[in-house]
């Protein structure tokens, strides 16, 4: 059975009987959204709903299955031919002789064995089509869940419960994306599945951000800027392209369309310029993390009265809850004697670097250095 043809038939019969989707839904015992989905060819009714739907549309069950009205002549010829084989002619003749119109009407509504077989095949086809999308969604969800659970669990960033939760979120985003693609031609479905896809994907990637090691974005800041730039650029181009297409379709003023196109070009150029500026900054080593590390190094040398070659190592990370604050840790020789015997000390600073590169020392202690250094050793 063809879902589009089936839906068009329901819509046509409903309108012929001057019913709204809500009216038909009330007679069948479903929601008007279900009727809307049927008429748009996005699915079939439940098998148990087919008979009341046929009655509401004033068609036979077979006509509903075939998605076409049967002509009176053709129906009578087929029924007579089939009735002779099935032995129902005698029933009709007896009804006519006795003048029992009600029995004759019921006799005419009997289906031949061939028609019953056809209806059963159609119902089986409906059942298979209803299960097809669900099976694909299941085949998509299971490997996604297993993969995400394995990554979260074996990376040590979550217990089994947390990993399973992340897996379900990822699978939800994948399945929503699949249904969005399948129903891409339907505006209502596209809006609903699009919302769920974007929402679940956003939550999933927020959770995934905890998998990113400390300092990753500082070490890959240029790549991150490029990806961000390209994503923003794609969104801008899509949004303006959609706006221009809509205005052309509605035959808006050409001047307005030209203004929109120019605005798109300016925003695109501004986005690319921003990326170029950030790339130059990064190439010159002026990232906030580098500034914090350089300032902390000079601070340590001055406060501890150290020689530059006494600093044995350093590390810094961005504090997750405070994106402008960097934790910088050092291992160093406290004096000449320690340098001779190789005894290292640990110290660290929490340094804030705002968007204007204004530096504020939040705290300095051996505990900060030990905390950072222990994380580095464990990692």
RARAMO-V709493 format. One record per helix or strand. SS is the DSSP state (alpha for helix, beta for strand). FROM is the first residue (numbers start at 1). TO is the last residue. If there is no record, write none. Layout:
<<SS	FROM	TO> <SS	FROM	TO>>
//
This chain:
<<alpha	3	16> <alpha	21	28> <alpha	32	39> <alpha	47	56> <alpha	61	66> <alpha	72	86> <alpha	89	98> <alpha	101	108> <alpha	113	154> <alpha	160	182> <alpha	187	211> <alpha	216	219> <alpha	221	249> <alpha	254	283> <alpha	288	304> <alpha	308	310> <beta	311	318> <beta	325	332> <alpha	336	341> <beta	345	353> <beta	359	365> <alpha	366	378>>
//
